[in-house]
Amino acid sequence: MRKCFLRSPRQLIAGLLLPATLLAASLAVAQPASSPYRIVGYATGWNPQQTKDVGKIDTLIFAFAHPKDGKVVIAPGDVKHLQDLLALKAINPKLKVEISVGGWSVGGFSEAASTEAGRKLFADSAAQLVAAQHADGLDVDWEYPGHHESGIKSSPQDRTNYTLLLKAIRTSLDSTGAANGRSGANHYTLSVAIADGPFVDDIDIGAINPYLDWFNLMTYDFVNAMTPTTGHHTGLHPSALIKGDGRTTDRAVRQFLAAGVPPEKLFIGAALYGREFADVNPDHNGLYQTFGHYQGGHNWPELKQDYINKQGFVRYWDADAQAPWLWNAKTRHFISYDDPQSIAAKMAFIKSQHLGGIMYWEQTADPTDELLDDMWKGLH
């Protein structure tokens, strides 16, 4: 699931100044030292004040293109946001920019993947879009094959057809890339945004692995409006209070490793936002308790300014899960989120497991790049 937050008027106005900002920043941004670990961020747009940190990012994934009439397209009003990301290559020539197709509640995948002709149309249009926009690859965010919780259509055949769709996309990207001088180390990349646990029951992880450059593990939103309890929405390890096979980041990684995916192709997810729950059972300061209703999301700056140890919210740390949470005993509100301490734990985990790196949702949710800086420091 992807939690999107609208950009502020200030951000929208600032976006008009992006070309000038890029020109000035291109003289000032130093290229950080290289690292075997990569930082990948999804981005719905670009905030010019973040340009100073563009050298810390290896890949930006534009969100989103969508399936339309079987083809992969970008809404005319969103093309400018993609172009803003591509313009950053003038500052960081090593930066890669992928186009992601899909997102939570976006359908059309099951239908397109159901026939050979449909898969070819989807794949060819995706490759042509990547080439036409001078992007570096495609990210497929089908949430989720065989599932319809988000309101999209699904089919028992999705498991087989998902593999065939990715195979078709890989073929089209390679063919289009060869025609555009993009082959070998410079080939068009293909990644997926993918969940874990029961949400990959209808995915043959081992079968799709050969077609992918890497996996973006959506190790966030473990608890949300549709789960029965609160909890760590992006926890690293199991809490002592978690029940059964509850979802965690390390369990997701073990699931994919067991399916044969090399560790260097796995990118765990970090959240630049928190999730708030209301009318929560007060036991254990609200952690893994039933709740009355889901309250909403808060981006990192809002959490710092208004919630962390403010207005009755107290920060707690779960040493087992390596994750923080906020609890307001008076209002019985609970908030789960990532912060510098949990980010540091995730970076140490990436190194200990020799993973590919970190992925985060979403660039504009942390305008000062505080958490991005923590990721970069942790991996360098």
N, C-alpha and C positions, 0 to 999 in steps of 0.2 A: 504494500500500500504506500502511496506517496501522499504526504501532507503538504499541500501547496498553500502559501500565504501571499496575499496580494502585495505588490510593491507599493510603497508610499508615494505621495505626490512628489516629495523631495527626490526620491530615487528616479521617478519618471522624468523630472526636470533635468536631473543630473545626467540622465542618459543622452540627452540632447547634446551634451558637451563632450561625449566620449571621444570623437576623433581628435579634438584638440588635446584632451587629456592623454590619449595614447601617444601623440606626437611628443609631448613634453616628457612623459614617463619613460619613453623609449631610451632617453639619454640617462635616466637615473636608476633604472632597475638593474641590479646586478644579478648575474646568473649564479645561483647557489651551487655548492659542491654536489657532485653526482652521488647517487646512492643506489644500491641494488633493489631498493624498495620504491614502489611508485605510489603517487597520490592521484586518485581519480575523483573528480567531483561532478555531480549532476548540476546543471545550471539552467534555470528558466530564463535567465537574462544576465546582464553584467552591470554591477555598480561601479562607476568610475573610480571611487575611492579605494577599491580593492586592487587596482592596477599595480600598485607597488609590490604586491605579493604574487604576481602572475608567474614569476620564475620558480615558485615553489610547487607549481601544479604540473603534473605530467600529461594528464588528459582531462579535458572538459567534455562532458556529454550533454549536448543540447536536448532539452526536454520541452516539448515533444513534437514529433511528427505523428501522423495518425493514418490508419487504414481508411481509405475512402473508395468505394466501388471497386474494391479488390486491389487498389494501388496504394503505395506509400506516398503521402503528400504532406506538405507543411502549409498550414493556413497562411494566407497572404500577410496577415497582420503579425505573424510570428517570425517571418523571414528576417526582419531587422534584428531580432534578438540573436539569431544564429550568426548573422554577419558581424555583430558586435563581438562574439566569441572568436570568430575566425580572424578578426582584425588584431587580436592579441598576439598572433603569430609574429607580427612585426616586432614585438617586444621580446618574446620568448620563442625563437625559431624552432626549438625542440618541442614546443607544445603541440599535442595532437587534439583534434576536435572531432568527436563522433556525433552522429545524429541518432537519438533514441526514438523508437517508434512504439507508441502504446501508452502505458500508465494505468493507474487504478481506474476501473470502470470503463476503459476503452475497449470496445469489442471489434469484431471483424476478423480476428485471427483464426478462430475455429473454422469459419466459413471459407476463408482464403486457403487454409491449409488442407481442406478436405479433398481437393482434386489436384491432379498433376498440373492442369492448366492454371488453376488458381494459385498454386505455389509458384509457378513460373512467372505469372503476372506480378505477384507480390514481390518476388525476388528481383526481377529485372527492373521494376520501377524503383525499388529501394536503391539498387546499385546505380541507376541513372541519376537519382536524386543526390547521392553522395558525390558522384562525379561532377554534376552540374553546379553544386554548391562549393566545390573544392574542399570538401571535408575529407576526413581520414578514415572513416569507417562507419559502421552501423551497430547500434545496440538495440536488441529486441527485448521489450518489456511487456510480455504477455502475462497478465495477472488474472488467472493462472490456467494453464492447460488442464482440462478435465474439471475445472471448478467454475462456479457461476455465482459465488458470493457477492461479487461486485456488480452483478446484474447483467453480465455479458453471457452470450451463448457458449455452451461447451458441448463436448461429445465424448462418448467412450473411446472414439478413435483418435482423440487428441494426442494420446501418448505416442502413437506411431507417426501421426501427421506432424507433430512438433519436430521430431527428428528429421523428417523429410523436408519440412519447410526450412530448417536451418541448413540442411545440405544444399537445397536449391539456392539459398542466399549466398552461401559460401561459393558455389559455382559461379553465380552471377557477379559477385564482387571480384573474383579472380579474373573472370573474362573481361569485365569492364576495366579492371585495373591494368591488365596487360595492354589493352588498347590505349591506356592513358599513361603509360610509363610507370605504373605502380605495381611492382612485383618484388619478389624477394623480401628483403628486410623492410622495404617501403610499401608493402602490399596494403590494400584496404583491410582494416581489421574488422572482426566480428566478435561482439561480446553479448552477454545476456544479463538482464537484471532478473534475479531468481531468488525465490524464497527457500524455505527448508521445511523439515518435518513433514506434516501431512500435505503441505502445499506443493510438494514435488512427487506425490504418489503417482501422478499421471505423467511423469517425465522420466525417461530412461537416461539418467545422468551419464552413464558410461558411453552410451551411443552418441550423445550430442557432443561429448568432449572433443573428438577429433576435428570438429568444424569450428571450434571457438578459440579465440586468442586468450580470453580470460572470462571468469565468472564474477559478476558483481553480486555478492551475497547480500540480500536485503535483511541484514541482521538488526533490524529495528522494527517498530510496530508489533513486537511480540505480544503486547497487551494493547487493547484499543476498545472502541465502542462495541465491538462484537464479541469480546472475550468475557468470561464469567467473573473474572477478578481483576484487580489492579496487579501491579508487579513491575519488574524492570522491563521497560519496553525495548531496551537495547543492551541488556545485561551481557557481560562477558562469560561468566560461569554461573552454574546453578546456585540460587539462593538456598539456604537451609529450609526456607518455607515453600519452595517451589514443589508442585505436586507432579508425580509421575514423570513423563517424558516432556515436561514443559520446555519450551523453546529457549535456547541460549545461543550465543555466538559460537562458543567452543563446540557445542553439540552439532551445530550446522557444519562447522569445518570438518568434524569427524565423519559426518554423514557423507560429505563430498569426497573426502579422502578415501573412505571405504568403497566408494563407487569407482575409484581409479583415477580421479582427477589429480594431477600433480600439484603439490602445494603452491608452487610459484604461479599457478593460474588462478588462485583463490584470493579475492579481495574482500575483506570483511567490511561491513558497513558501520558508519558512525552517523549519529543524528545531530544536526545543528538546531534541534527543536525539542521541546518536551511535550508530554501529554498529561492533561489534568482530568481527574475524576472527582465527582461530587457524591455526597451522602455515602461515604465510605465507612464500613465497619471499622471501629477504632482499634481493634486488636493489632498488636505488633506495629503500632503507629501507621496503620493503613496498608502495610505491605502484604501483598497477595491476599487481599480481602475483597469481599463482594462490595458492589457499589450501586448507587441509585441511578446515576446517569453519567455519561461521558461529557465533560465540560468543554473540551476544546484543546487547541495547541498553542504553544508559545515559543517564539524564536529565541535564540540564545540571548540577545541583548535585553529582551523583555524579561527573561528569567532573572538576569543579573540585576536589573533596575528595580523590579517590582516584587520578586518572589523569594529569592534565595536569602533566607534569614531575615525576611521582611514581612510586614503585615500578618504576623502570626505564623508564618511558615518557618519551620525549622528543618535545616539540612541534616540528613542522616547518611551514614556510609555503611554499605553492606560489604564486609570484608570477604565474604564467600563469593558473592557475585561480582565484586569489584565494580560496584555501581552505586551512585548516589540516589537519594529520593528526598522529596519535601513532604512534610506532614503538618497540617494545620489542625491542631486538636480542637479548636473552638468551632471552626466551620466544617470540620471533617472532610477537607479537600486534600487530595493526594496528587503529587506531580512526579513523573519519572522523566529522566533526561540524561544526556551526556554532559560532562564538564571536564576541565583540564585533568583532574585526577583519573577519571575513567578513560579518557583519551590516552593518557600515559600508560595505563594498564593494557589497553588494546595495542599500542605500539610495541610494548614489550612482548606481548603474545605473538604478534606478527613476526618478530625477530626470532622468538624461541621456536616457532613452528615453520620458519623459513617460507612464509607466505609471500604472495606477490606484492601486497601492500594494503592500503586503506582506500575505501570509497565512502563518500558522504553525500547526504541529501540535506540541504541544497544550497548552492553558492550564495544566493542573496539573503539567506537566513542569518548570516553572521557578517554584517557589513564591515566590521573592523578586522575580520580574519583572525580573531583571537584563537579560535579552536583549530583553524587551518595551521596557524603558526605552531601550535602545540603538536599537531600531527607531524609537521616538518621537522621540528626539533627532535621528536621522539624517534624518527627514522633516520636522522642524520647524526 
